[in-house]
């Protein structure tokens, strides 16, 4: 935080799931509820094993009331925690908002994760899904996505942005340029469907897709292939056959001169 020029911070050494430190009555008071924030952002460990499954069913903060994530994949444990630390909406405020980086499996895996995802969507908490390029983060080459949530939304829709194909390629790591980032931001602000880049889906459409948030289901990036003129291809093939016959005759002449039958 200090190195990034952020002086207004408080850092605690603890365990986000088993023993959260940011509590209403101070981090030493174990009876306090979770602190609520205007903005929550995180890049949790992808599909963490042994995240605290054993104690999640009796969580005193009620973070897993929508369901308990699988024992070997803690993605929705962190998402559930973050959701519960957002300020609630009221007559004077729109409540908290959050952004979290996740692996793509979070978008479509079924079972307990599917139930949690369905509940979050039905509560109209999910605002935007942004697909990112591969090799963007240190330590993993897989493509990731950003999920944006809001406690209060102005519509009953989810914006999908496919930003996975626009980046600056690097040898070991890819990079989002300022132009790439600006396009994502402008698309997010416009909150509209754009050809081959974004799609504003209704909750009904998502329900029809069994609450699967896989981005290609909503953003069509298909590029039509150029039609093949079979007459031209046949003409080129015949020309190549004739050229090959000429080369075979020429090669036979060379071999004969060298004394080979």
C-alpha positions, 0 to 999 in steps of 0.5 A, a space after each residue: 500500500 505504501 509503495 503504491 502511494 496509498 497512505 490511508 490504510 490498515 493492514 492486518 495479519 489474519 485469515 479472511 475466512 476463518 478469522 477475519 480481522 476487520 470487525 465493527 467493534 475493533 479487530 480484538 473484539 470477537 463479538 463484533 460483526 464484519 466491518 462494511 465498506 463502500 468499495 471492496 476489491 481483491 485478487 484472491 488465490 485461484 481455486 484455493 484448497 483447504 480454505 476453511 470448509 470445515 467451519 463454514 457451515 457454522 460461520 457466525 457472520 452468516 457469510 455462507 447463507 447462500 451455500 457453502 463452496 466446495 472443499 477444494 475450491 475457495 473462490 466463492 468463499 472469498 466472493 461471499 465474504 466480500 459481498 457481506 462486507 459491502 455497505 447495505 443500500 439505504 435511502 441516502 446511499 446506494 451501498 457498497 460495490 466490489 470487484 474481484 478477479 476470478 478464474 473462468 471456472 467461477 462463471 460456469 461450474 455447477 453443484 454448490 458453486 452453481 447454487 451460490 451463483 444463482 442466488 447472487 444473480 437472483 438477488 440482482 447483485 452481479 453487475 458486470 462480467 469482464 473477460 481478460 486476456 491470458 498470461 496477464 498475471 504473474 504466476 499463472 497463464 490462464 485467462 481470468 475474469 473480473 466480476 463487479 457487484 453492487 448492493 444497489 443497481 439501476 437495472 435488472 441486467 448484467 453487462 458482459 465484456 469480452 476484453 480477452 482479445 485486445 492486449 499487448 503481447 509479451 514474451 512471458 506476460 501480456 499487458 493491457 495497454 492504456 487504450 485497452 483499459 480505456 475501452 473497457 472503462 468506456 464500455 462499462 460506463 455506456 452499459 450497452 451491447 457493442 458488436 463482438 465486444 459486449 452484451 447487456 443481458 437480462 436476468 431472464 436470459 441468464 436464467 435461460 442459460 441455467 445461470 451459466 456466465 460463460 462469456 461466449 454465451 452472450 458476446 458473439 465474437 464469431 468471424 465469418 471465414 472468407 468464401 472459398 472459390 472452388 473454381 479458382 482452387 481447381 485452376 490453381 491445383 491444375 497449374 501446380 500439377 503441370 508445374 510438378 510434371 515439368 519439374 519431374 521431367 527436368 529432374 529425370 534429365 539431371 539424373 540421366 546426365 549423372 548416369 542414373 537410370 
